[in-house]
Amino acid sequence: MDLDLRKLRYFVAVAEHRQFGRAARELFIAQPVLSRQIRAFERELGFALFTRTTRSVELTSAGTQLYEEARRISTVVSTSLRRVQEAARGERRLVVAFSPGLHVSHAIRAFTARCPEVGVDVLPLRWWEQDAPLRDGRAHVGYLRRPFDDTGLLTVPIGCETKVACLPVTHRLAGRRSLTTADLDGEPVLDARKRRTSSLEEKFELIASGQGIALVPVGVAGSYSRADLVYLPVTDFAPVETCLAVPEDGRSGAVRDFLAVAPLTLRDASPAATAPGD
């Protein structure tokens, strides 16, 4: 079966709105037309994507899986089209993704001095997102923290970064100068496995309100200083490695030129990792 990208776009709109009327308005088509297109798509696939009632539209298990796949497909398609358009205009462009709290500006300046004809875009990564933009084509290079899936990626070590415990100022341990992992036994830790948050701001707001604690890289702590939070070094917690990562099959001329200058520049620009206030 050939995949109809138009019907896939219609499906995504309904999946996000959970309502045919709002999805139709977003797509600038009539609601009956949208309903017919979705039913035709379901017939082609051979299974239902939605469970419909008079009051709601919910995804089936197959629909939920297709929604996850469709978002990745849409990203790859839009990224590919953008690159084709840039090639048609004779443009050269490099997209550099970076994890929260890591700063790539020094490397970009060094690269731009070497390759002024290449435009550079930056892509801030959400805190749970690491290698995905390198795999779906949104970024050519990533400045990341381990752990992440490095299958099919070339990685260049940059350095190591310590982690600190983020606590509300009202926490019983907030007055300590440092902690050990034993001090944190039994503490509710906010992480992606237990409670995924949409942003670091949301995560820190939950911590400040007493909903839990977090272990965060010292670079993140330095970028999100708040009067109602404290950051304490955890003396026996292993540091995390920072590195540049690129797809093994995506080392274009611009990527090679970036890797020629970025590692040394980033290492020189990264001070020894210490806890805030030390």
C-alpha positions as CSV (number, residue, x, y, z in Angstrom):
1,M,0.0,0.0,0.0
2,D,1.3,3.5,-0.9
3,L,1.3,6.0,2.0
4,D,-0.9,9.0,1.2
5,L,0.8,11.9,3.0
6,R,-2.3,14.1,2.7
7,K,-4.4,11.5,4.5
8,L,-1.7,11.1,7.1
9,R,-1.8,14.9,7.7
10,Y,-5.5,14.7,8.1
11,F,-5.2,11.9,10.6
12,V,-2.6,13.8,12.7
13,A,-4.9,16.8,12.9
14,V,-7.8,14.7,14.2
15,A,-5.5,12.8,16.6
16,E,-4.2,16.1,18.0
17,H,-7.6,17.8,18.3
18,R,-9.6,14.7,19.2
19,Q,-12.5,16.4,17.4
20,F,-13.3,16.4,13.7
21,G,-14.7,19.9,13.6
22,R,-11.6,21.7,15.0
23,A,-9.3,19.5,12.9
24,A,-11.3,20.4,9.7
25,R,-11.1,24.1,10.5
26,E,-7.3,23.8,11.0
27,L,-7.0,22.0,7.6
28,F,-9.4,24.5,5.9
29,I,-11.7,21.7,4.6
30,A,-15.3,20.8,5.4
31,Q,-15.9,18.4,8.2
32,P,-17.8,15.8,6.1
33,V,-14.9,15.8,3.7
34,L,-12.4,15.1,6.5
35,S,-14.6,12.3,7.9
36,R,-14.8,10.6,4.5
37,Q,-11.0,10.9,4.1
38,I,-10.3,9.3,7.5
39,R,-12.8,6.5,6.8
40,A,-11.1,5.9,3.5
41,F,-7.7,5.8,5.2
42,E,-9.0,3.3,7.7
43,R,-10.4,1.1,4.9
44,E,-7.0,1.2,3.1
45,L,-5.1,0.3,6.3
46,G,-7.6,-2.4,7.3
47,F,-8.2,-1.3,10.9
48,A,-9.8,1.5,12.9
49,L,-7.7,4.5,13.9
50,F,-10.4,6.1,16.1
51,T,-13.1,5.1,18.5
52,R,-16.0,7.5,17.8
53,T,-18.9,8.4,20.1
54,T,-21.3,11.2,20.0
55,R,-19.2,13.2,22.4
56,S,-15.6,12.2,21.8
57,V,-13.0,10.8,19.4
58,E,-10.3,8.6,20.9
59,L,-7.3,6.9,19.3
60,T,-7.3,3.1,19.2
61,S,-4.1,1.3,20.1
62,A,-3.2,1.1,16.4
63,G,-4.1,4.8,16.0
64,T,-1.8,5.7,19.0
65,Q,1.1,3.9,17.3
66,L,0.4,5.5,14.0
67,Y,0.3,8.9,15.6
68,E,3.8,8.4,17.0
69,E,5.1,7.2,13.6
70,A,3.3,9.9,11.7
71,R,5.0,12.7,13.7
72,R,8.4,11.3,12.9
73,I,7.4,10.8,9.2
74,S,6.1,14.4,9.0
75,T,9.4,15.7,10.5
76,V,11.5,13.8,8.1
77,V,9.4,14.9,5.1
78,S,9.4,18.6,6.1
79,T,13.2,18.5,6.8
80,S,13.9,16.8,3.5
81,L,11.8,19.4,1.6
82,R,13.6,22.2,3.3
83,R,17.0,20.8,2.4
84,V,15.9,20.3,-1.2
85,Q,14.8,23.9,-1.4
86,E,18.1,25.1,0.1
87,A,20.0,23.0,-2.5
88,A,17.9,24.5,-5.3
89,R,18.8,28.0,-4.0
90,G,22.4,27.1,-3.8
91,E,22.5,27.5,0.0
92,R,24.7,25.6,2.4
93,R,23.4,25.3,5.9
94,L,24.4,23.5,9.1
95,V,22.0,22.8,12.0
96,V,23.6,22.3,15.4
97,A,21.5,20.8,18.2
98,F,22.5,21.2,21.9
99,S,21.3,19.9,25.2
100,P,20.1,22.2,28.0
101,G,22.9,24.0,29.8
102,L,25.5,23.2,27.1
103,H,26.8,26.2,25.1
104,V,27.9,25.8,21.5
105,S,28.4,29.5,20.5
106,H,32.2,29.4,20.8
107,A,32.3,26.5,18.3
108,I,29.9,28.2,15.9
109,R,32.0,31.4,15.9
110,A,35.1,29.4,15.1
111,F,33.3,27.5,12.3
112,T,31.8,30.7,10.8
113,A,35.3,32.3,10.7
114,R,36.5,29.2,8.8
115,C,33.4,28.8,6.6
116,P,31.6,32.1,6.3
117,E,29.5,30.9,3.3
118,V,27.7,28.3,5.4
119,G,24.6,29.5,7.3
120,V,24.2,28.1,10.8
121,D,21.0,27.3,12.7
122,V,20.8,26.1,16.3
123,L,18.2,23.7,17.7
124,P,17.7,23.7,21.5
125,L,16.9,20.2,22.7
126,R,14.2,19.3,25.2
127,W,15.7,17.8,28.3
128,W,14.6,14.3,27.5
129,E,15.6,14.5,23.8
130,Q,19.0,13.6,22.7
131,D,19.9,11.7,19.5
132,A,16.4,11.9,17.9
133,P,17.1,15.1,15.8
134,L,20.2,13.5,14.4
135,R,18.2,10.5,13.2
136,D,15.1,12.3,11.8
137,G,17.2,14.9,10.0
138,R,16.4,18.0,12.0
139,A,20.1,18.5,13.0
140,H,23.5,17.7,11.4
141,V,25.5,17.8,14.6
142,G,24.5,17.4,18.3
143,Y,26.3,18.6,21.4
144,L,25.0,16.1,23.9
145,R,25.3,14.5,27.2
146,R,25.5,10.8,27.7
147,P,23.7,8.4,28.0
148,F,22.0,8.3,24.6
149,D,21.8,5.7,21.9
150,D,24.9,6.1,19.8
151,T,24.2,3.4,17.3
152,G,25.0,4.6,13.9
153,L,26.6,7.8,15.3
154,L,30.1,9.1,15.3
155,T,30.9,10.6,18.7
156,V,33.8,12.9,19.7
157,P,34.3,13.3,23.5
158,I,34.4,16.8,24.8
159,G,34.6,16.6,28.6
160,C,32.8,15.5,31.7
161,E,30.2,17.3,33.8
162,T,29.2,16.8,37.4
163,K,25.6,16.4,38.5
164,V,24.1,18.3,41.5
165,A,21.0,17.7,43.5
166,C,18.2,20.2,43.0
167,L,16.1,20.8,46.1
168,P,13.6,23.3,47.3
169,V,15.0,25.7,49.9
170,T,12.5,24.3,52.4
171,H,14.0,20.8,52.1
172,R,15.5,19.2,55.2
173,L,18.8,18.8,53.4
174,A,18.9,22.3,51.9
175,G,21.4,23.7,54.5
176,R,24.1,21.1,53.8
177,R,27.2,22.0,51.8
178,S,27.3,18.7,49.9
179,L,25.4,15.3,49.8
180,T,26.0,11.7,49.0
181,T,23.7,9.3,47.2
182,A,22.9,7.7,50.6
183,D,21.5,11.0,51.8
184,L,19.0,10.9,48.9
185,D,17.7,7.4,49.6
186,G,13.9,7.4,49.7
187,E,13.6,10.9,48.1
188,P,11.1,11.2,45.3
189,V,13.2,11.9,42.2
190,L,11.6,13.6,39.2
191,D,12.9,11.9,36.1
192,A,11.5,10.7,32.7
193,R,10.8,7.2,34.0
194,K,8.5,8.4,36.9
195,R,7.1,11.8,35.7
196,R,7.9,13.3,32.3
197,T,7.6,17.0,32.2
198,S,7.3,19.1,29.1
199,S,10.1,21.5,30.0
200,L,12.8,22.2,32.5
201,E,10.8,25.2,33.7
202,E,7.9,22.8,34.6
203,K,10.3,20.4,36.3
204,F,11.9,23.1,38.5
205,E,8.5,24.5,39.3
206,L,7.4,21.1,40.6
207,I,10.6,20.8,42.7
208,A,10.2,24.3,44.2
209,S,6.6,23.3,45.2
210,G,7.9,20.3,47.1
211,Q,6.8,17.6,44.6
212,G,10.3,16.0,44.5
213,I,14.0,16.5,43.8
214,A,16.2,16.1,40.7
215,L,19.8,15.3,39.8
216,V,20.8,17.7,37.0
217,P,24.0,18.5,35.3
218,V,25.9,21.5,36.7
219,G,25.5,23.4,33.4
220,V,21.7,23.1,33.7
221,A,21.8,24.3,37.3
222,G,23.9,27.4,36.2
223,S,21.3,28.2,33.5
224,Y,18.3,28.0,35.8
225,S,19.2,29.8,39.0
226,R,16.2,30.5,41.3
227,A,15.8,31.9,44.8
228,D,13.5,29.0,45.9
229,L,15.9,26.3,44.8
230,V,19.3,25.1,46.0
231,Y,21.8,23.0,44.1
232,L,24.2,20.8,46.2
233,P,27.1,18.7,44.9
234,V,26.7,14.9,45.3
235,T,30.2,13.8,46.0
236,D,29.9,10.2,45.0
237,F,27.8,10.6,41.9
238,A,29.7,9.7,38.6
239,P,30.1,12.6,36.2
240,V,28.5,12.5,32.8
241,E,30.4,12.7,29.5
242,T,29.7,15.5,27.0
243,C,30.4,14.9,23.3
244,L,29.7,15.9,19.8
245,A,27.6,13.4,17.7
246,V,26.9,13.2,14.0
247,P,25.4,10.4,11.9
248,E,28.0,8.1,10.5
249,D,26.5,8.5,7.0
250,G,26.0,12.3,7.3
251,R,29.5,13.7,7.4
252,S,29.1,16.3,4.7
253,G,31.7,19.0,3.9
254,A,30.1,21.4,6.4
255,V,29.9,18.8,9.1
256,R,33.6,17.8,8.5
257,D,34.6,21.5,8.7
258,F,32.7,21.9,11.9
259,L,34.3,18.8,13.5
260,A,37.7,20.1,12.5
261,V,37.3,23.2,14.8
262,A,34.6,22.5,17.3
263,P,36.1,19.8,19.6
264,L,39.1,21.8,20.6
265,T,37.1,25.1,20.8
266,L,34.5,23.5,23.1
267,R,37.1,21.9,25.3
268,D,38.9,25.2,25.7
269,A,35.7,27.1,26.4
270,S,34.4,24.6,29.0
271,P,35.6,25.4,32.5
272,A,36.0,22.6,35.0
273,A,32.5,21.6,36.1
274,T,31.8,22.7,39.7
275,A,28.6,23.2,41.6
276,P,27.0,26.7,41.6
277,G,28.4,28.8,44.3
278,D,31.5,26.7,44.9
